[in-house]
């Protein structure tokens, strides 16, 4: 599956990202390392990802990445309900991050997303 340029999102701990910036690459969370790729979500998927895998967890950030910076290491593969999810088969250069947003918990215990940025619009 080919993908037109769009933004994808990685949720991770602020400390994980800080360490990655120091080294220049993000190699992934423990789950990513176990699975052999870095898990990303589209804008349409990331809120459910947060609720499912990061519920109630504070100290998180949302890393926004332009897919055009990732090349052939980015693959779109079926996951939840057969939807294609972006998976990166290699380290993420921290310079590929377009923006990094805090991902605080709201009063209701759910994460609050900064939706000023565009999301993925097309998949072909």
C-alpha positions as CSV (number, residue, x, y, z in Angstrom):
1,X,0.0,0.0,0.0
2,X,1.4,3.4,-0.9
3,X,0.7,6.4,1.3
4,X,0.5,10.1,0.3
5,X,2.2,12.5,2.7
6,X,0.3,13.0,5.9
7,X,0.8,13.2,9.6
8,X,1.0,10.2,11.9
9,X,1.3,10.2,15.6
10,X,3.3,8.4,18.2
11,X,2.4,8.4,21.9
12,X,5.3,8.0,24.3
13,X,6.6,9.0,27.6
14,X,8.2,12.5,27.8
15,X,11.3,10.9,29.3
16,X,11.5,8.4,26.4
17,X,11.4,11.2,23.9
18,X,13.9,13.3,25.8
19,X,16.4,10.4,25.7
20,X,15.7,10.0,22.0
21,X,16.4,13.6,21.2
22,X,19.7,13.3,23.0
23,X,20.7,10.3,20.8
24,X,19.0,11.6,17.6
25,X,16.8,8.5,17.2
26,X,13.8,7.0,18.8
27,X,14.0,3.2,18.8
28,X,10.6,2.6,20.3
29,X,8.8,1.6,23.5
30,X,9.2,-1.9,25.0
31,X,6.1,-2.9,23.0
32,X,7.6,-1.6,19.8
33,X,10.8,-3.4,20.4
34,X,8.9,-6.6,21.1
35,X,6.9,-6.3,18.0
36,X,9.8,-5.4,15.7
37,X,8.4,-2.0,14.6
38,X,7.4,1.4,16.0
39,X,3.6,1.7,16.3
40,X,2.0,4.9,15.0
41,X,-1.6,5.9,14.6
42,X,-3.4,8.3,12.2
43,X,-5.2,11.2,13.6
44,X,-8.5,9.3,13.3
45,X,-7.0,6.4,15.3
46,X,-4.8,8.0,17.9
47,X,-7.5,8.9,20.5
48,X,-8.7,5.2,20.6
49,X,-5.0,4.1,20.8
50,X,-4.6,6.4,23.8
51,X,-7.7,5.1,25.5
52,X,-6.8,1.5,24.8
53,X,-3.1,1.4,25.6
54,X,-2.4,4.5,27.7
55,X,-5.5,5.0,29.8
56,X,-4.9,7.1,32.9
57,X,-1.2,7.4,32.2
58,X,0.3,10.9,32.7
59,X,3.7,12.2,31.5
60,X,2.9,11.4,27.9
61,X,3.6,13.3,24.7
62,X,2.2,13.1,21.2
63,X,4.9,13.1,18.5
64,X,3.6,14.3,15.1
65,X,5.6,13.0,12.1
66,X,5.2,13.7,8.4
67,X,5.1,10.4,6.6
68,X,7.2,11.8,3.7
69,X,10.2,11.8,6.0
70,X,10.1,8.0,6.6
71,X,10.5,6.5,3.2
72,X,10.2,2.7,2.6
73,X,10.6,1.8,6.2
74,X,7.0,2.9,6.8
75,X,4.4,0.3,6.1
76,X,0.6,0.3,6.4
77,X,-0.6,-2.9,7.9
78,X,-4.0,-4.2,9.2
79,X,-4.5,-3.9,12.9
80,X,-7.7,-3.1,14.9
81,X,-10.8,-4.1,13.0
82,X,-8.6,-4.7,9.9
83,X,-7.8,-0.9,9.6
84,X,-4.4,-0.1,8.1
85,X,-2.1,1.3,10.8
86,X,1.3,2.9,10.1
87,X,4.3,0.9,11.3
88,X,7.9,2.0,11.1
89,X,10.4,-0.8,10.6
90,X,13.5,1.1,11.8
91,X,14.4,3.8,14.2
92,X,12.7,7.2,14.0
93,X,15.1,10.1,13.5
94,X,14.0,12.7,15.9
95,X,14.4,15.4,13.2
96,X,11.4,13.8,11.5
97,X,9.2,15.1,14.2
98,X,7.2,18.0,12.9
99,X,5.9,18.8,16.4
100,X,5.8,17.4,19.9
101,X,2.7,18.1,22.0
102,X,2.1,17.4,25.7
103,X,-0.7,14.9,26.2
104,X,-2.2,15.8,29.5
105,X,-5.1,14.1,31.2
106,X,-8.3,16.0,31.4
107,X,-10.7,16.2,34.4
108,X,-12.5,13.1,33.0
109,X,-9.2,11.1,33.0
110,X,-9.0,11.0,29.2
111,X,-6.1,12.5,27.3
112,X,-6.6,15.9,25.8
113,X,-5.4,16.2,22.2
114,X,-4.0,19.3,20.5
115,X,-5.9,19.1,17.2
116,X,-4.5,22.2,15.5
117,X,-2.5,20.0,13.1
118,X,-3.9,18.3,10.0
119,X,-4.2,14.6,10.0
120,X,-3.9,12.0,7.3
121,X,-6.3,12.7,4.5
122,X,-5.8,9.9,1.9
123,X,-4.5,6.4,1.6
124,X,-4.1,4.8,-1.8
